[in-house]
Amino acid sequence: MRVYIKEIDGKYQLVNPFTSEVISEFTDISEAVKYALDNDLQLPLRAVDGEFVIDKDGNPVYINEKGILELADGTLLEGFRLCPRCGWIAYWKEILDEDKEPRECYICPHCSNVFGCTPEPEEIGEGD
């Protein structure tokens, strides 16, 4: 079963993402994580800084058994990749590069990393 941790007034609640039912309450986040792990409850993806990853709408993001990003209900997150710098989810978006040329890239809203752009920047050849 998937769960997420919600902080309210300095307490950490383990919550069912489907019913919003509070499963248990803890004084420390590490207690909540330990309880989830000990009871085979799946927590959302955690970024490098320890934060639980959420999508643009504030929904917790999980990784399924095949390593695919999805929401609690199993909805696949297409057009997203994990940011190699911080571990958050990055979104596919068109940007203008330094030469004002349009490129599609993954942009991480958490650390502002830009990666995986297409088309790739052209390599400048060495002189003839």
C-alpha positions in Angstrom: 0.0 0.0 0.0 1.2 3.5 -0.8 1.3 6.2 1.8 2.8 9.7 2.2 4.0 11.8 5.1 2.3 15.1 5.9 3.5 17.6 8.5 0.9 19.4 10.6 1.8 21.5 13.6 5.2 19.8 14.1 3.7 16.3 14.0 4.2 13.9 11.1 1.2 11.9 9.8 1.3 8.8 7.7 -1.6 9.3 5.3 -3.4 7.0 2.8 -3.3 8.9 -0.5 -6.6 7.5 -1.7 -8.8 8.2 1.4 -6.7 10.9 3.2 -7.1 8.7 6.3 -4.4 9.2 8.9 -2.8 5.8 9.5 -0.6 7.0 12.4 1.0 10.1 13.8 4.7 10.6 14.9 6.8 13.3 16.5 9.7 12.7 14.2 9.8 12.1 10.4 12.3 9.3 10.8 9.8 7.5 13.1 7.2 7.7 10.3 9.6 6.5 7.7 10.7 3.6 9.9 7.1 2.6 10.6 6.3 2.7 6.8 9.3 0.5 6.0 8.6 -1.9 8.9 5.0 -2.3 7.7 5.8 -2.7 3.9 4.2 0.6 3.1 5.5 2.4 0.0 6.6 6.0 0.5 7.0 8.5 -2.3 10.3 9.0 -4.1 12.8 11.0 -2.1 15.1 13.5 -3.6 18.8 13.8 -2.8 18.0 16.4 -0.1 15.6 14.0 1.6 12.4 15.8 0.5 9.5 13.7 -0.8 9.0 14.4 -4.5 5.7 15.8 -5.6 4.3 16.7 -9.1 3.2 20.2 -10.2 -0.2 19.6 -8.5 1.3 18.6 -5.2 0.6 14.8 -5.6 3.3 12.4 -4.2 5.3 10.7 -6.9 6.2 7.0 -6.6 8.4 4.6 -8.5 6.8 1.3 -9.5 8.5 -2.1 -9.6 9.7 -1.4 -13.2 11.3 1.9 -12.2 8.6 4.0 -13.8 7.4 7.2 -12.2 3.7 7.2 -11.3 1.2 8.7 -9.0 -0.4 6.8 -6.1 -3.3 5.6 -8.3 -0.8 4.1 -10.8 -1.2 7.0 -13.3 2.1 7.0 -15.3 4.0 10.3 -15.5 5.0 10.6 -19.1 7.3 13.3 -20.3 9.2 13.4 -17.0 12.6 12.2 -15.9 14.5 12.2 -12.7 16.9 15.1 -12.4 20.5 13.7 -12.3 21.5 16.6 -10.0 18.9 16.5 -7.2 16.6 13.5 -7.8 13.4 15.6 -8.3 11.2 15.1 -11.3 12.0 17.3 -14.3 9.5 18.4 -16.9 9.8 18.4 -20.7 9.6 22.0 -22.0 10.6 24.1 -24.9 13.2 26.7 -24.2 15.3 29.1 -26.1 19.1 28.4 -25.9 21.8 30.9 -25.7 21.6 31.5 -29.4 17.8 32.0 -29.2 17.2 28.7 -30.9 14.2 26.7 -29.7 15.1 23.4 -28.0 13.1 20.9 -25.9 14.7 20.1 -22.6 14.0 18.6 -19.2 13.9 21.4 -16.6 14.0 20.6 -12.9 11.8 23.0 -10.9 13.6 22.0 -7.7 17.2 22.9 -8.7 16.8 24.6 -12.1 18.9 22.0 -13.8 18.4 21.8 -17.6 19.3 18.6 -19.3 18.5 16.0 -22.0 17.9 18.7 -24.7 17.0 18.0 -28.3 18.3 18.8 -30.6 21.7 18.4 -28.9 23.9 21.4 -29.3 26.0 21.1 -32.5 29.6 20.2 -31.9 31.9 22.8 -33.2 34.5 21.1 -35.3 38.2 22.0 -35.0 39.7 24.0 -37.8 40.4 22.4 -41.2 
